[in-house]
Amino acid sequence: MKKTMVMIKLLIAVLLLSSFQDKEKTSYPLTVEVKNLRNSNGVVQFVLYNNPDAFPDEHYKKYYRKLTAKIVNGVAEVTFENLPIGKYAINILHDEDSNGMIKKGIILPKEGIGFSNYQSINILNQPNFRKASFDLKPDQKITVSVIYL
């Protein structure tokens, strides 16, 4: 009887202690910032991708999540909350006319664009998920360079 009571008390203690331990987090926030925007017209659209087959997505139809931010002093920033651990890529658009689409000339965009891990783009350095992607880390903050062509 005494052994049973000791075992029950021990079991209760283990259960109580384990309930106070931090569980390993399986999701994190991701903050994305864009600096050096050429003006404060419109908004910045931040588009998050987690699928290599969806990136890049010129018409913004295959994304995982999308947020929009106002521009303050040439800077825009958003935080994607509760992202599962995984591999992601970011595409930004300085949407100067706030229509949600890339304004183009004959071929090239007239509005600023950007991709995670890219400082510039050209015919030999076109965006792809492999190069733009990154592994999500706890409380991560990344800066995406805006590119005006």
N, C-alpha and C positions, 0 to 999 in steps of 0.2 A: 504494500500500500504506500509506504514511504517512497519507494522508488518510483512509483507511478506519479505521485505528486511532484517529485523533483523533475521528472521528465516533462510533465505538463507545464510547470513553471519555466523550465528551460525552453520549451517550444514557444511559449508566449513571449519570452524575452527575445528570442531570435526573430519572431514575426514583428515585434514592435521595433526592434533595431533596424531590420531590413526595410521597414516602411519609411524610415527617416532618411535613408541613403538616397542621394541623387541618382535618378535613373539616367542612363546615357541618353543624351539628346539625339533625336533622329531628324530634327529640322532646325534650320538656322535662318536668321535674317541676312539679306545681302543689300548693302547700300551701294548705289551707283551714282557717280558724279560726272558732270561734263562741265569743263571750264572753257574760257576763251571763246564764247559764242559771239558772233560779230554784231549782234544787236539784241534787243529785248522783244522783238516782234514775235508773236505767236507763242508756242510752247515747245517743250522738248518731249518727244515720245520715246520711252524706254521700253524695248521689247526683249523679252527673255525667252530663250530657246533651250530645250533639253533633248532635242532630237536632231541628229546629224542630217537626216533627210529633209528637214524643214528649213534649214539655214543655208544661205540667206533667203529671205522671203520678201521680195520687193513689194508685194501687195498686202503684207501683214495679215495673212489668213491662217498660217500654220504655227503660230507662236504658242508658248506655254502660258506666259502672263504678259500683260502690257499695262504700264502706268504712264501718266502724263504729269509734267511739272511745269510750273511757271518759271520764268527766267528772272533772276535777281542779280543785278550787277555782273552780267555775263556768265552766271553760273546757274545750273539746274541740278537738282538732286532728288532721288527717290530711294525708298527702302522697300524691297520685296520681303514680306514677312513669311515665316513658316515654310521655308523651302526644304523639301526632302534632300537629304545628302545625295549628291550626284554631280554630274558634269553639265555645265551650262555655257551658253554664249550669249552676248548682249549685242543688240543693234540699236543705235539711237538715230533719231531724225530731229533736226532743228526745223520743226514744222512752222515756218514763218507765217503761213496763211491759215494755220489751224484747221486744215481740212482732213487731216489724218492720212494723207497720201504724199508720196514724193513728187514734188514739182520738178519736171524735167525740161531740158532744152531738147535738142535733136536726139541726143543719146545720154548725155551726162546730167546728173541731178543739179538743179539750181539752188537747192536747199542743202544745208549741212547734214552730213551723215557720219556715222562712226561705228566701229566694231571693237569689241574687247580684243586686246592684244594687237591692235593695228594702229600704227602711227600715220600710215599713208596707204593709199590703194592705187593701183595702176594695172595695166594689161598683164603684167607679170606677177602682180601681187593682189590677186582677186580674193575676196573674203571666202573662207570656207570654215566649216565647223571645227575641223581638226585643229587649225591654227588659232581660231578665235575662242575655243573652249577652255575652261578652267574647272578645277575641282572645288566645290564649295567648301569653305572653311568656317569655323565658328566666328560670328560677328565680322564678316569680311566686308571690306570697302574697296571698291575699284574705281579708277578714273578712266573714262573712255575719251579719247581724243576726237574732237569734231574735225571733219575734213570738208573743206569747201573746194569744189572743183571748178 
